[in-house]
Amino acid sequence: MVPAGARDRMAPAGLLSIGQVLARLTPEFPQLTSSKLRFLEAQGIVTPSRTESGYRKFSPSDVERLRAGLTLQRDHYLPLSVIREHLDEAEARGDGWADIAPPSIAPAPRRYRRDELLSSTGATAPLLNDTIAAGLIVAGDTYSEQAVMLLRELVALGRHGIEPRHLRTFRQGAEREVALIESALSSLLRRTDASSRGRAGELAPEIAGRIDAVRSLLVKQALARLLT
């Protein structure tokens, strides 16, 4: 009789474990690792099923979606958010992964005028002014989608008495984190070839995501001490 744990590790017909997926894809993508595969899952590039014991199982379609996403990243240096959207759109249309092509023209990011920024976020003009004064948003004729998201969060935090001036250290911390990432990737950033720059572009968000995860865990630990 096969033990329960072993049964969980045995892939149902047609489904593959992480190790089997790596065996199929690493000849084409040598830098693919189990850690990166989990990171790609967290970024929505692939969504494997799970056994009752939590083991990831990948379908043939998952593997082909991964191959398409990794190809777009390697050959066209697209950010993972763009790759995910492109893959989702192709899947919704029923397109085959083998023939997937990168977006021919990347749509220009939307820009918001000051009045549109205030309208979209529900922020007041004084709050926006305070946000700019705190260095959290750079003043300009138009504003990015990131500015919209940031201002929305500040509106919500304002209901709890947290103002932009209280968050100046967050901007300073973000700059220190970018400096840390730059230092970690210095050997790649010093090179001028497209492969090295592409690898740096691939690793930077992964490192940033792990730093963010550490910060989140530290905050949770501090909250647990506060509330006990």
BELDA-V275188 format. One record per pair of residues at least 12 apart in sequence whose ideal C-beta (glycine too) atoms are under 10 Angstrom apart, sorted by the first residue. I is the first residue (numbers start at 0). J is the second residue. Records with the same first field share a line. If there is no record, write none. Layout:
I=J / J
//
This chain:
3=51 / 52
4=52 / 54
6=50 / 51 / 52
7=49 / 50 / 51 / 52 / 53 / 54 / 56
8=50 / 52 / 54 / 56
9=50 / 54 / 56
10=50 / 54 / 55 / 56 / 57 / 58
11=48 / 50 / 56 / 58
13=56 / 57 / 58 / 59 / 60
14=47 / 48 / 50 / 54 / 55 / 56 / 57 / 58 / 59 / 61
15=47 / 55 / 56 / 57 / 58 / 59 / 61 / 62
16=47 / 50 / 54 / 55 / 56 / 57
17=32 / 33 / 36 / 37 / 40 / 47 / 54 / 55 / 56 / 57
18=33
19=56 / 57 / 62
20=33 / 36 / 45 / 47 / 55 / 56 / 57 / 61 / 62 / 65 / 66
21=33 / 35 / 36
23=57 / 59 / 62 / 65 / 66
24=36 / 62 / 65 / 66 / 69
27=66 / 69 / 70 / 73
28=65 / 66 / 69 / 70 / 72 / 73
30=69 / 73 / 198 / 201 / 202
31=65 / 69
33=55
34=205 / 209
35=69 / 201 / 202 / 205
36=55 / 57 / 65 / 69
37=55
38=79 / 204 / 205 / 208 / 209
39=64 / 65 / 68 / 69 / 72 / 79 / 82 / 83 / 205
40=55 / 57 / 61 / 65
41=79 / 205 / 208 / 212
42=68 / 78 / 79 / 80 / 82 / 83 / 204 / 205 / 208
43=68 / 79 / 80 / 82 / 83 / 84 / 86 / 87
44=61 / 64 / 65 / 67 / 68 / 69 / 71 / 72 / 79 / 82 / 83 / 86 / 87
45=57 / 58 / 60 / 61 / 62 / 63 / 64 / 65 / 68 / 69 / 83 / 86
46=61 / 64
47=61 / 62 / 65
48=61
59=96
60=90 / 96
62=96
63=95 / 96 / 97 / 99
64=86 / 87 / 89 / 90 / 96 / 99
65=86 / 96
66=96 / 97 / 99
67=82 / 85 / 86 / 89 / 90 / 94 / 95 / 96 / 97 / 98 / 99 / 100 / 101
68=82 / 83 / 85 / 86 / 96 / 99
69=82 / 201
70=82 / 96 / 99 / 101
71=85 / 86 / 99 / 100 / 101 / 102
72=197 / 198 / 200 / 201
73=194 / 197 / 198 / 201
74=101 / 193 / 197
75=100 / 101 / 102 / 105 / 197
76=101 / 193 / 194 / 196 / 197 / 198 / 199 / 200 / 201
77=101 / 102 / 105 / 197 / 200
78=105 / 200 / 201 / 203 / 204
79=200 / 201 / 204 / 205 / 208
80=204
81=101 / 102 / 105 / 106
82=101 / 102
84=102
85=99 / 100 / 101 / 102 / 105
86=99
88=102
108=143 / 144 / 145
109=141 / 142 / 143 / 144 / 147
110=139 / 140 / 141 / 142 / 143 / 144 / 146
111=141 / 142 / 143 / 144 / 146 / 147 / 150
112=139 / 140 / 141 / 142
113=127 / 138 / 139 / 140 / 141 / 142
115=141 / 142 / 147
116=136 / 141 / 142 / 143 / 146 / 147 / 150
117=142 / 150
119=142 / 144 / 146 / 147 / 148 / 150 / 151
120=142 / 146 / 147 / 148 / 149 / 150 / 151 / 152 / 153 / 154 / 155
121=150 / 151 / 154 / 155
122=147 / 150 / 151 / 153 / 154 / 157
123=154 / 157
126=150 / 153 / 154 / 157 / 162 / 163
127=142 / 146 / 150 / 153 / 163
128=163
129=153 / 157 / 162 / 163 / 164
130=146 / 149 / 150 / 153 / 154 / 162 / 163 / 164 / 166
131=146 / 163
132=163 / 164 / 167
133=153 / 162 / 163 / 164 / 165 / 166 / 167 / 169 / 170
134=163 / 164 / 166 / 167 / 169 / 170 / 171 / 174
135=149 / 150 / 152 / 153 / 163 / 164 / 166 / 167 / 169 / 170 / 173
136=149 / 150 / 153 / 163 / 170
149=163 / 166
150=163
152=166
153=166
172=210 / 214
173=207
176=206 / 207 / 210 / 211 / 214
177=203 / 207 / 210
179=206 / 207 / 210
180=199 / 202 / 203 / 204 / 205 / 206 / 207 / 210
181=199 / 203
183=199 / 202 / 203 / 206
184=198 / 199 / 200 / 202 / 203 / 206
185=199
186=199
187=199 / 200 / 201 / 202 / 203
188=203
//
